[in-house]
Amino acid sequence: MITVIGGGLAGSEAAWQIAKRGIAVRLYEMRPVKSTEAHKTGLLAELVCSNSLKSMEENSPSWILKQELMMADSIIMEAALKNSVPAGKALAVDREGFSRYITEKLEGLKDIEIIRKEITSIPEGITIIATGPLTSQAMAEELKKIIGEGELYFYDAIAPIIDAQSIDYSKTFFQSRYQKSEISIHSKERLSDTEISVDGDYLNCPLTEEQYRRFYEALREADRVTPRPFEDIKVFESCMPVEVLAERGYDTLRFGPMKPVGLIDPETGKRPFAVVQLRPENRERTAYNMVGFQTRLRYPEQERVFRLIPGLEGAVFLRYGSIHRNTYINAPLCLNADLSLKNKKDTFIAGQLTGVEGYLESTAMGLIAAINAIRRLKGLEPILPPPASAHGSLIRHLRESNPQGFQPANINLSLFPSLDIHTKDRAIRKKMIAQRALLEWQEYMRRINE
Ligand SMILES: Cc1cc2nc3c(=O)[nH]c(=O)nc-3n(C[C@H](O)[C@H](O)[C@H](O)COP(=O)(O)OP(=O)(O)OC[C@H]3O[C@@H](n4cnc5c(N)ncnc54)[C@H](O)[C@@H]3O)c2cc1C
């Protein structure tokens, strides 16, 4: 028997995957006895906010993840397709129909026992914890006892990620702060079609005073997301949203994330008036993170305002910035590759709690936790998802990110391993990544179902 705690997206998927293989599951869900701040019903797999499960555009990262889930016979994908509503290129669902479908299907399975109760301590035996971004206080305390006080987070403050191929390198330069300027060469002199040669860890976007003023004024006027009533967000000073810093005064950003000290623009031989630093998001440098640019601007506003930064005029945003209430663990420090806890090997973590972000990413981590919990029950070695698949890419994010300042990720191109062949054509690149992912995933499915 396997215990699953939390009947959200990940817990429902996990329970389904286990029960459909004829293994008994006890699924605990605290709603409707006790609710979270955002859920409204007692249904399993409730969507707490948007009814969109993101893009269905062929070869997009979210499409790849959906294909993989469908190949794994995901109940979440089945319910979504059966309850879809027109939404252009996105997969949107009738939220009530979607959750009801999953609830009824799980309730009808003989191998699942659903118990409506808040769990406050982790039971003995093989257990999957899928209590989500709004994990109850008592369970959060229990988790802290196992993984350590400082390794469970309650908010995330995320900066945007930009596709490296969309940056105008002629306006930027590679340099680390206080690096000797003679070895930093303007990036446009170093660019070739196949390779970007870099001398510093950071790609810098320098701003003149006029450019800074334009950016500053646009940022002050930009539209923001309104916090939800329960999101009384107290972010650390170091995670302050850029627009809040801008409110404090004209120069505050120049003493914070846009400070130019220690940087010399090789084009002018001078320190710029202000600088936005971009840090590589992966070893292959296919994506860059805007350092210190966590924000609550609305997504279209992020595009409008951040494209005023020199070099980012045509920026493609792989991930937008956000700040919200979110319980998640420091996965690189606390999790094994099979999603079990390093300090409690029979306990698996699933869903958003692992450090992924989004409905389907959470579902995916329910699937992987279930596959590995079953293997543990049967005394088999774990089989890890292939590295080039969307699932494997998410797992790599959890395993290989820097534990210091670990931030959740949704599926995006920067998480996939880069291709052996270099192409500037984004559509071809996406197609090749998708084909490789699905081919490997097919083989993985064959192995786990053997
Ligand atoms: C306010 C908010 C809005 C979001 N909006 C979106 C969005 O629009 N799009 C998107 O892709 N993602 C969104 N997310 C992120 C995330 O993808 C979803 O929250 C997703 O539901 C996470 O899946 P999960 O299974 O990990 O957690 P959940 O779906 O939240 O499931 C966890 C379940 O565990 C239960 N539970 C908690 N503690 C206990 C306990 N101690 N004992 C028993 N049961 C317990 C809860 O009642 C809940 O049913 C949002 C998150 C939040 C917090």
The ligand as an SDF file (V2000), in Angstrom:
LIG
                    3D

 53 58  0  0  0  0  0  0  0  0999 V2000
   -2.9490   31.1710   -5.6440 C   0  0  0  0  0  0  0  0  0  0  0  0
   -2.2750   30.3240   -6.6660 C   0  0  0  0  0  0  0  0  0  0  0  0
   -2.6060   30.4880   -8.0120 C   0  0  0  0  0  0  0  0  0  0  0  0
   -1.9750   29.6750   -8.9750 C   0  0  0  0  0  0  0  0  0  0  0  0
   -2.3250   29.8440  -10.2790 N   0  0  0  0  0  0  0  0  0  0  0  0
   -1.7830   29.0340  -11.2200 C   0  0  0  0  0  0  0  0  0  0  0  0
   -2.1830   29.1620  -12.5850 C   0  0  0  0  0  0  0  0  0  0  0  0
   -3.0230   29.9830  -12.9360 O   0  0  0  0  0  0  0  0  0  0  0  0
   -1.6150   28.3390  -13.4920 N   0  0  0  0  0  0  0  0  0  0  0  0
   -0.7010   27.4050  -13.1510 C   0  0  0  0  0  0  0  0  0  0  0  0
   -0.2260   26.6540  -14.0260 O   0  0  0  0  0  0  0  0  0  0  0  0
   -0.3010   27.2600  -11.8680 N   0  0  0  0  0  0  0  0  0  0  0  0
   -0.8120   28.0560  -10.8940 C   0  0  0  0  0  0  0  0  0  0  0  0
   -0.4160   27.9460   -9.5850 N   0  0  0  0  0  0  0  0  0  0  0  0
    0.6740   27.0450   -9.2520 C   0  0  0  0  0  0  0  0  0  0  0  0
    0.4330   25.5260   -9.1440 C   0  0  0  0  0  0  0  0  0  0  0  0
    0.6610   24.9760  -10.3630 O   0  0  0  0  0  0  0  0  0  0  0  0
   -0.8730   25.0620   -8.6440 C   0  0  0  0  0  0  0  0  0  0  0  0
   -1.0160   25.5530   -7.3550 O   0  0  0  0  0  0  0  0  0  0  0  0
   -1.0370   23.5270   -8.6530 C   0  0  0  0  0  0  0  0  0  0  0  0
   -2.3290   23.2620   -8.2150 O   0  0  0  0  0  0  0  0  0  0  0  0
   -0.0240   22.7810   -7.8100 C   0  0  0  0  0  0  0  0  0  0  0  0
   -0.3280   21.3920   -7.7970 O   0  0  0  0  0  0  0  0  0  0  0  0
   -0.0590   20.5010   -6.5030 P   0  0  0  0  0  0  0  0  0  0  0  0
   -0.7000   19.2010   -6.7370 O   0  0  0  0  0  0  0  0  0  0  0  0
    1.3700   20.5390   -6.1760 O   0  0  0  0  0  0  0  0  0  0  0  0
   -0.8190   21.2770   -5.3350 O   0  0  0  0  0  0  0  0  0  0  0  0
   -2.4030   21.4970   -5.1600 P   0  0  0  0  0  0  0  0  0  0  0  0
   -3.1100   21.3550   -6.4410 O   0  0  0  0  0  0  0  0  0  0  0  0
   -2.5500   22.7760   -4.4070 O   0  0  0  0  0  0  0  0  0  0  0  0
   -2.8270   20.2850   -4.2340 O   0  0  0  0  0  0  0  0  0  0  0  0
   -2.4110   20.1640   -2.9080 C   0  0  0  0  0  0  0  0  0  0  0  0
   -3.5500   19.5660   -2.1290 C   0  0  0  0  0  0  0  0  0  0  0  0
   -3.1020   19.2000   -0.8310 O   0  0  0  0  0  0  0  0  0  0  0  0
   -4.0960   19.5150    0.1250 C   0  0  0  0  0  0  0  0  0  0  0  0
   -3.4270   19.6320    1.4270 N   0  0  0  0  0  0  0  0  0  0  0  0
   -2.5710   20.6130    1.8450 C   0  0  0  0  0  0  0  0  0  0  0  0
   -2.0880   20.3060    3.0690 N   0  0  0  0  0  0  0  0  0  0  0  0
   -2.6390   19.1090    3.4320 C   0  0  0  0  0  0  0  0  0  0  0  0
   -2.5190   18.2770    4.5740 C   0  0  0  0  0  0  0  0  0  0  0  0
   -1.7190   18.5880    5.5990 N   0  0  0  0  0  0  0  0  0  0  0  0
   -3.2280   17.1150    4.6220 N   0  0  0  0  0  0  0  0  0  0  0  0
   -4.0550   16.7570    3.5810 C   0  0  0  0  0  0  0  0  0  0  0  0
   -4.2140   17.5290    2.4800 N   0  0  0  0  0  0  0  0  0  0  0  0
   -3.5040   18.6930    2.3990 C   0  0  0  0  0  0  0  0  0  0  0  0
   -4.7290   20.7690   -0.4150 C   0  0  0  0  0  0  0  0  0  0  0  0
   -6.0380   20.9480    0.0730 O   0  0  0  0  0  0  0  0  0  0  0  0
   -4.7070   20.5380   -1.9200 C   0  0  0  0  0  0  0  0  0  0  0  0
   -5.8880   19.9480   -2.3960 O   0  0  0  0  0  0  0  0  0  0  0  0
   -0.9980   28.7250   -8.5910 C   0  0  0  0  0  0  0  0  0  0  0  0
   -0.6810   28.5920   -7.2530 C   0  0  0  0  0  0  0  0  0  0  0  0
   -1.3090   29.3700   -6.2970 C   0  0  0  0  0  0  0  0  0  0  0  0
   -0.9370   29.1970   -4.8590 C   0  0  0  0  0  0  0  0  0  0  0  0
  1  2  1  0
  2  3  1  0
  2 52  2  0
  3  4  2  0
  4  5  1  0
  4 50  1  0
  5  6  2  0
  6  7  1  0
  6 13  1  0
  7  8  2  0
  7  9  1  0
  9 10  1  0
 10 11  2  0
 10 12  1  0
 12 13  2  0
 13 14  1  0
 14 15  1  0
 14 50  1  0
 15 16  1  0
 16 17  1  0
 16 18  1  0
 18 19  1  0
 18 20  1  0
 20 21  1  0
 20 22  1  0
 22 23  1  0
 23 24  1  0
 24 25  2  0
 24 26  1  0
 24 27  1  0
 27 28  1  0
 28 29  2  0
 28 30  1  0
 28 31  1  0
 31 32  1  0
 32 33  1  0
 33 34  1  0
 33 48  1  0
 34 35  1  0
 35 36  1  0
 35 46  1  0
 36 37  1  0
 36 45  1  0
 37 38  2  0
 38 39  1  0
 39 40  1  0
 39 45  2  0
 40 41  1  0
 40 42  2  0
 42 43  1  0
 43 44  2  0
 44 45  1  0
 46 47  1  0
 46 48  1  0
 48 49  1  0
 50 51  2  0
 51 52  1  0
 52 53  1  0
M  END
$$$$
